[in-house]
Amino acid sequence: MASAVEVDGVHKRYGAVAAVAGVSFSVEPGEIFALLGPNGAGKTTTVEILEGFRARDAGRVAVLGIDPGDRASGRALRERIGLVLQDIAVEPYLTVRATIARNAGYYPAPRDVAEVIGLVGLAGLERRKVRTLSGGQKRRLDLALGMIGDPSLLFLDEPTTGFDPNARRGAWQLVRDLREAGTTILLTTHYMEEAQALADRVAVLAGGRIVAEGTPATLGGRDRDRTLIRFTLPSEHRGAEPPLATGRGAGRYTVETAEPTAALHQLTGWALEHGLTLSQLTVERPSLEDVYLRLTEGGAE
């Protein structure tokens, strides 16, 4: 099956500044693909090229088999994609229901308005005017407007900004449900936890170029990074010498290893043999945020 999104050698300059410098990636049908990067890395420009809002200078792009730079195909593309932008301009004096219903009229086969209202958590607020909604409620409305056309491909730009933790988890489940129903999703977010929770694959942009691509678990060699095992010994046993310990301070010990299973086996065996408890025992690999910061160190060019 052809890729839902294909980007090959795309360039975009603004005067002397190369905002996008040879970006290439693909998004497979039914996949959640996260495009990450610091402000100024070229992320917004890349997504706007895919959405048809900005022309590229060079390279090849296909979105659902359509070139978004081809004005003649613009309507055909818009009918098949959904957009949840960082800031969507809507009429503040329309009600929630009227706003969603109006957007539904732009699509040949939209979803049911009442169904979408319920899915995004706006049930009971149908008659509220947009201007009276809270920030989080407005973001839910943005999600509804992106979903109403039943798109094959949904662009989510910082979709949970302004959400409290419970609302964010609910939105994540909604995104997963959309993926399970066959919707392809291209996500941009500054929440590394969000990318970790949702994305099948991740690409990181820095200085207008993709510097790493892979699954959240393997991005930038994360799966091969050394593991840190940390634990504390009771004060009366802090003179003991645990095996493998490479650092210690105030009774807190650290073991750095490429073989965490064997190291844990050796440590716990030593503790049991000496009748000790390894308090506050943790096993940590570098987080996705750690890897992201390492990859984007120094920010955009």
N, C-alpha and C positions, 0 to 999 in steps of 0.2 A: 504494500500500500504506500502511496506517495506521502511524503511528509506534509503535515498541516502547515508548517512554516519552513521555508528554506531561505537562508541568507548566505550569500557567497561573495566575499570580497567587497563589502559595502564601504564606501567612503562618503564623508560629508565634511565640508570645510565652511567656516565662517571667516572670510578674509584670510588672515595668516594662521588662524587656529584650526587644527584638524580635530573636530569634535568626534568623528568616527573614522578610524584609520585601518580599514581592511578587516572588518568584523565578519565572521562566518560562524554559523551554527544552524541547527535544524531542530524542529519540535515535531514529535511524532503524534499521530492522531490519538486522542484519549489520554494524553500525557499532561501533567502539571509541570511546567518548565519555569524556573525562577531565574530572572535576570537581575543580578545584584551588582552594586557598585556605589562608590561615594558620589556625592554631588559633584557635577562637572566631569564625570567619567565618560559621558556619552550615552548613558542609559536612556534618558528621555528622548534624545534625538533618534536613537535606534528604534525605539518603540513607535515614535511618531511617523517614522518612515514606513513601518509595517502597517500602521493604521491608515496610511494614505494622507496624512496631514502635512507631510514634509517630503520634498523631493530629494532623492539621493544624487550625488555627483557621479558615482560610478558603482559598479557591482550589480549583482542579480538578486532579486527578491521575488518570492512567490508566497502568497498567503491564500491557503485553500485553493491553490492552483491559479490564482489571479495575481497579476502584477499590480500592487497598490498604487504605483505611479502612473498607471494607464487610466486617464480620466474617463475614457469610454466604458471602462468596467467598474467605475466607482460605485454605482448603485447596486450592482450585483454583489460586490464585496460587502457593502454596508448592510445589506439584508441578511448576511450570513455571520456577521461578527457582532459582539456586544462589547461595550466599553464601560469600565468603571474608572473614571479619571480621578485625579486628586481633588479637582474642584469642578463640579458640573453645574452650569448655570441653569436654574429652573425658575419658573414664575413663582415668586414668594406668596402670591395671594390665591394660588390654586390649592385645592385640597390634595392630600396624598393620593387618593383614588383617582382624581381627575388628572393628576400629573402622570401617573403610570398608564392610565387608559389612553391619554393623548399619545404617549410614546408607542403604545401597542399598535396604534393606527399606522405607524411607519413601516410595519413589517407584514409580509404576506401571510404568515402563519404564526402569530404570537401565542404565548402562553396565556392561560386564564389569569385575569387581573387579580381576582380574589385569591387564587392559589399562590401567586407570587407574593402578595401582601402577607399571607400567612407564613411563607417560607422564610422571608427576611425579618420576621418578628415585628411587623407593624400592624398586626390585627388589633382592632379597637381604636386605631388612630386614622382610619380611612377618611374621616371628615375633618381632621385637623388641617389647618393651612400650613404650608411648608415653612413659612416664616416663624411659626410658633414651635417648630421642632427643635430638640436639643441637637448638639453636634453629632452625637452617636446615632440619633434617629435619622438625621439627614444622611449619614453615611449608609444606613440601612436602605434609605430611599435610593441612593446612588446604586447600590447593589441590585435593587429591584429594577431600575431602569436598564441596567446592563443585562439582566436576565430575561426581560419581558419578551424580547424577540426570539427566544429559544435558539440562541446562536450555536453554530458549530464550533466557534472559537471565541473565547471570552478573554479580553485583556483586563487584568486587575492591577491597578496602579495604587499601591499603598491602601489596600481595601479595608483594613481594620483600624486606620488612624482614628483616634478619639473613642475607641471601644474600651469598655472596662474588661477585666479578664474573663468574666463569664460570657459577655457578648462576643469577645474575640474567639473563644472556644466554640461557641455556637456558629459563628461565621465560618470557622475552619471546617466544621462538619458539613455545612452547606456546600462549601467548595468541593469537599470530597464526594458528596452526593452527586454534584453536577458532573464530576469526572466519571463516577460510576455509571452515570446515565449516558456517557459518551461524549461529553463536552471537552474539548481541548482547552487548556488554560495556560496563558502566559502571565506570570506573576512578577511584579516588581515590589520589593519591600525593603525597609531598613531593619525589620525585626528578624534577626537571625533565627530566633525560635520559630517564627512563622514559616520561614523557608525550610527549616529542619522538619517541621510537622507536616508540611504539605507537598513539597516538591519531590518529584521523581528524579529530576536532574536539575543541576544548577550551573550557571555560567557567571563568572565574575569579570566585570569590566573595570579597567583602570587605564587612564590616559588614552581613551578611545580605542583600546584593544582588549580582546578577551585574554585574560592572563591564566585562567584555569577553567576547566569544565569537568563535570562528573556528578555522581550521586552525592547527596549530603554526607554520606558516610565515608566516601573516598576522596572528596575534593581536596586537591593540593597534597595528596599523599597522607590525608588524615588517618586512614586506616593503618598506615605503616609507621606513624609517629610512636615514639616511646610512651609507655604508660607510667603514670605516677601513682604509687601506692603510699598512702599516708595513714599513720596511726599514732596513738598516744599510749604510753605505758604509765601505770600507777607510779606516784612519786617515790614510793619505797623501792621500786625496781628500775629506776631510771639509770642506774649504773650498769645495767645489763647491756649486752652487745647483740642486738638482733642481727641475724644474717642479712646480707645484701644492702643494709642501710647505707645510703650515700649522703644523707644530711640529717641533722638533728638540731633542735633548739627548744628549750623550755618543755622538755619531755615529749616533743612532737618529732616523729621520725619520718623520713621519706625514702622510698625505694624507687629508683628509675629503672625500667626494664622493657625489653622488647618481647618478653615471654611472661605475661602477667599470670597465666594459669600456673605455670611451674613456680613462679616467685611466691604466689599466694599459698601454694601447697607447702613450700619450704617454710614460710613465715608462720603459718598457722600451726604446722607441725612443731616448730620450735616453741611457740607459745604454749601449746598443750603439754609439751614435754616439761616445761618449767612452771606449769600451773599459772600462767599469766593470761590476762585478757588484753586483746588489742583494741582499746577503746577508740571511738571515732574513726573506725576503719573506712577508708574511701579508696576507690579505684577510678582513676580519671584519665581519659584521653583528651587531647586538645579539643575544645568545643568547635562548632562550626564558626562561631564568632572569632575565636582565636585564629583559625585558619584564614578567615576573611580579612582580619586586620593585618595578618602577616602578608597576604597577597597584595593588599592595597596600601601597604606602608608608604607614606610619603604623599598619598592622595593622588588626585588627577594631575596630569601634566598641564 
